[in-house]
Every structure is written in C-alpha cells, then in structure tokens.
Amino acid sequence: MTEKERRLARDLGNSIRAHRKRHGWSQADLAEQLGVSVDFVGMLERGLRLPALPALLRLSALFGASLDELVHDEQSDELREATALLRTIEPERLKLVVAMLRGLITGTRETRTPGRRRGSVHS
C-alpha cells in the first residue's frame, strides 16, 4: 500500500468501527451481515485492508451512510441526528422540509452578509 492508501485505510477503518458501534453491532454481527469473516472486519477496522467496491457499497447500505460519509466521517452529532430524522420523512413532506431549510439558510446568510439588506439586488 502507498502512504495515501494507508491513510485512507486507517480513516475508513476508524469510520467503519464508529458506524458499527453506533449501531450497537459486534464485529461478528457486521461480518455476518457483510458475508465476510470476523478477521476481515478486524483488518478493515485496523486499517490493514481496503474493502473492494462491492463490500464498501454493502457497508454504506448497512450503515445508511453515503460513501462520502464512510470515507470522511466528520459529521457532528447534530448533523448526524438531522440526517437520520430526514431519512424518516415521507417523500412528499421531505420536499417541504427541504424548502423550509433552504429558506432558513438563505435568510440566515442574508442577515449575516455585511452591508446587504434583505431583498436587495446585486449584479
């Protein structure tokens, strides 16, 4: 492995361990769900192996996390909770919630921008 691959394997292993523990699973539980050995899960978590793409996709599905979240597990507890809540909303209501969030965020940005008033037009 190159140095970059070692760093990726270590970071991914830490993320896999964190996601597994958040779900309350043992390494044996995760191994069974992935269809791999407990030793392989241990090697992944210690950063000694990088999973093949099919295993990475299965991990993503099992954890309910995007591939990016698995590789860059830097979400705050609040963001993690918000993401979990959003996943429980019915699709037709989710559109409304996302529109409300956009409005809230846009309104927050406009009030934070020095010298800019709400409703003003800039070219």
CYANA upper distance limits for C-alpha pairs under 8 A (distance plus 0.5 A):
  1 MET  CA      5 GLU  CA      6.19
  1 MET  CA      6 ARG  CA      6.61
  2 THR  CA      6 ARG  CA      6.69
  3 GLU  CA      7 ARG  CA      6.78
  4 LYS  CA      8 LEU  CA      6.72
  5 GLU  CA      9 ALA  CA      6.48
  6 ARG  CA     10 ARG  CA      6.59
  6 ARG  CA     47 GLY  CA      7.50
  6 ARG  CA     48 LEU  CA      8.18
  7 ARG  CA     11 ASP  CA      6.59
  8 LEU  CA     12 LEU  CA      6.37
  8 LEU  CA     47 GLY  CA      8.44
  8 LEU  CA     71 VAL  CA      8.06
  9 ALA  CA     13 GLY  CA      6.36
  9 ALA  CA     44 LEU  CA      7.78
  9 ALA  CA     47 GLY  CA      4.94
  9 ALA  CA     48 LEU  CA      7.15
  9 ALA  CA     49 ARG  CA      6.83
  9 ALA  CA     50 LEU  CA      5.96
 10 ARG  CA     14 ASN  CA      6.72
 10 ARG  CA     45 GLU  CA      7.94
 10 ARG  CA     46 ARG  CA      6.97
 10 ARG  CA     47 GLY  CA      4.50
 10 ARG  CA     48 LEU  CA      7.91
 11 ASP  CA     15 SER  CA      6.73
 11 ASP  CA     47 GLY  CA      7.79
 11 ASP  CA     71 VAL  CA      7.30
 11 ASP  CA     72 HIS  CA      8.07
 12 LEU  CA     16 ILE  CA      6.58
 12 LEU  CA     44 LEU  CA      8.28
 12 LEU  CA     45 GLU  CA      7.95
 12 LEU  CA     47 GLY  CA      7.59
 12 LEU  CA     70 LEU  CA      6.96
 12 LEU  CA     71 VAL  CA      5.71
 12 LEU  CA     72 HIS  CA      8.15
 13 GLY  CA     17 ARG  CA      6.67
 13 GLY  CA     44 LEU  CA      5.70
 13 GLY  CA     45 GLU  CA      4.23
 13 GLY  CA     46 ARG  CA      6.19
 13 GLY  CA     47 GLY  CA      5.47
 14 ASN  CA     18 ALA  CA      6.65
 14 ASN  CA     45 GLU  CA      6.37
 14 ASN  CA     46 ARG  CA      7.87
 14 ASN  CA     47 GLY  CA      8.16
 15 SER  CA     19 HIS  CA      6.58
 15 SER  CA     45 GLU  CA      8.42
 15 SER  CA     70 LEU  CA      6.35
 15 SER  CA     71 VAL  CA      7.40
 15 SER  CA     72 HIS  CA      8.12
 15 SER  CA     73 ASP  CA      6.20
 16 ILE  CA     20 ARG  CA      6.47
 16 ILE  CA     44 LEU  CA      8.27
 16 ILE  CA     45 GLU  CA      6.71
 16 ILE  CA     70 LEU  CA      7.41
 17 ARG  CA     21 LYS  CA      6.63
 17 ARG  CA     45 GLU  CA      6.20
 18 ALA  CA     22 ARG  CA      6.64
 19 HIS  CA     23 HIS  CA      6.87
 19 HIS  CA     63 PHE  CA      7.00
 20 ARG  CA     24 GLY  CA      6.87
 20 ARG  CA     25 TRP  CA      5.96
 20 ARG  CA     26 SER  CA      7.71
 20 ARG  CA     27 GLN  CA      8.20
 20 ARG  CA     30 LEU  CA      7.67
 20 ARG  CA     63 PHE  CA      8.08
 21 LYS  CA     25 TRP  CA      6.29
 21 LYS  CA     26 SER  CA      7.89
 23 HIS  CA     63 PHE  CA      8.21
 25 TRP  CA     29 ASP  CA      6.06
 25 TRP  CA     30 LEU  CA      6.90
 26 SER  CA     30 LEU  CA      6.93
 27 GLN  CA     31 ALA  CA      6.52
 27 GLN  CA     38 VAL  CA      6.47
 27 GLN  CA     41 VAL  CA      6.80
 27 GLN  CA     42 GLY  CA      7.55
 28 ALA  CA     32 GLU  CA      6.62
 28 ALA  CA     37 SER  CA      8.29
 28 ALA  CA     38 VAL  CA      5.84
 29 ASP  CA     33 GLN  CA      6.87
 30 LEU  CA     34 LEU  CA      6.60
 30 LEU  CA     38 VAL  CA      8.47
 30 LEU  CA     41 VAL  CA      7.96
 31 ALA  CA     35 GLY  CA      6.30
 31 ALA  CA     36 VAL  CA      5.49
 31 ALA  CA     37 SER  CA      6.01
 31 ALA  CA     38 VAL  CA      5.79
 31 ALA  CA     40 PHE  CA      8.26
 31 ALA  CA     41 VAL  CA      6.63
 32 GLU  CA     36 VAL  CA      6.94
 32 GLU  CA     37 SER  CA      7.99
 34 LEU  CA     55 ALA  CA      7.64
 34 LEU  CA     58 ARG  CA      7.28
 34 LEU  CA     59 LEU  CA      7.86
 36 VAL  CA     40 PHE  CA      7.03
 36 VAL  CA     41 VAL  CA      7.90
 37 SER  CA     41 VAL  CA      7.12
 38 VAL  CA     42 GLY  CA      6.72
 39 ASP  CA     43 MET  CA      6.68
 40 PHE  CA     44 LEU  CA      6.69
 41 VAL  CA     45 GLU  CA      6.67
 42 GLY  CA     46 ARG  CA      6.63
 43 MET  CA     47 GLY  CA      6.66
 43 MET  CA     48 LEU  CA      5.56
 43 MET  CA     49 ARG  CA      6.24
 44 LEU  CA     48 LEU  CA      6.41
 44 LEU  CA     49 ARG  CA      5.59
 44 LEU  CA     50 LEU  CA      6.86
 44 LEU  CA     51 PRO  CA      7.59
 51 PRO  CA     55 ALA  CA      6.33
 51 PRO  CA     56 LEU  CA      6.41
 52 ALA  CA     56 LEU  CA      6.74
 53 LEU  CA     57 LEU  CA      6.59
 54 PRO  CA     58 ARG  CA      6.75
 55 ALA  CA     59 LEU  CA      6.64
 56 LEU  CA     60 SER  CA      6.69
 56 LEU  CA     67 LEU  CA      8.06
 57 LEU  CA     61 ALA  CA      6.77
 57 LEU  CA     67 LEU  CA      7.84
 58 ARG  CA     62 LEU  CA      6.55
 59 LEU  CA     63 PHE  CA      6.54
 60 SER  CA     64 GLY  CA      6.34
 60 SER  CA     65 ALA  CA      5.55
 60 SER  CA     66 SER  CA      6.25
 60 SER  CA     67 LEU  CA      6.45
 60 SER  CA     70 LEU  CA      7.49
 61 ALA  CA     65 ALA  CA      7.10
 61 ALA  CA     66 SER  CA      8.42
 65 ALA  CA     69 GLU  CA      6.34
 65 ALA  CA     70 LEU  CA      7.06
 66 SER  CA     70 LEU  CA      6.91
 67 LEU  CA     71 VAL  CA      6.76
 68 ASP  CA     72 HIS  CA      6.25
 68 ASP  CA     73 ASP  CA      8.30
 69 GLU  CA     73 ASP  CA      5.55
 69 GLU  CA     74 GLU  CA      8.09
 69 GLU  CA     75 GLN  CA      8.32
 75 GLN  CA     79 LEU  CA      6.45
 75 GLN  CA     80 ARG  CA      6.61
 76 SER  CA     80 ARG  CA      6.66
 77 ASP  CA     81 GLU  CA      6.57
 78 GLU  CA     82 ALA  CA      6.60
 79 LEU  CA     83 THR  CA      6.54
 80 ARG  CA     84 ALA  CA      6.73
 81 GLU  CA     85 LEU  CA      6.67
 82 ALA  CA     86 LEU  CA      6.61
 83 THR  CA     87 ARG  CA      6.82
 84 ALA  CA     88 THR  CA      7.34
 85 LEU  CA     89 ILE  CA      7.50
 86 LEU  CA     94 LEU  CA      7.68
 89 ILE  CA     93 ARG  CA      6.93
 89 ILE  CA     94 LEU  CA      6.18
 90 GLU  CA     94 LEU  CA      6.48
 91 PRO  CA     95 LYS  CA      7.19
 92 GLU  CA     96 LEU  CA      7.78
 93 ARG  CA     97 VAL  CA      6.87
 94 LEU  CA     98 VAL  CA      6.56
 95 LYS  CA     99 ALA  CA      6.67
 96 LEU  CA    100 MET  CA      6.67
 97 VAL  CA    101 LEU  CA      6.69
 98 VAL  CA    102 ARG  CA      6.64
 99 ALA  CA    103 GLY  CA      6.72
100 MET  CA    104 LEU  CA      6.61
101 LEU  CA    105 ILE  CA      6.52
102 ARG  CA    106 THR  CA      6.40
103 GLY  CA    107 GLY  CA      6.39
104 LEU  CA    108 THR  CA      6.59
105 ILE  CA    109 ARG  CA      6.65
106 THR  CA    110 GLU  CA      6.66
107 GLY  CA    111 THR  CA      6.76
108 THR  CA    112 ARG  CA      6.75
109 ARG  CA    113 THR  CA      6.70
110 GLU  CA    116 ARG  CA      7.45
110 GLU  CA    117 ARG  CA      7.62
110 GLU  CA    118 ARG  CA      6.67
111 THR  CA    116 ARG  CA      8.16
111 THR  CA    117 ARG  CA      7.84
111 THR  CA    118 ARG  CA      7.61
116 ARG  CA    120 SER  CA      7.40
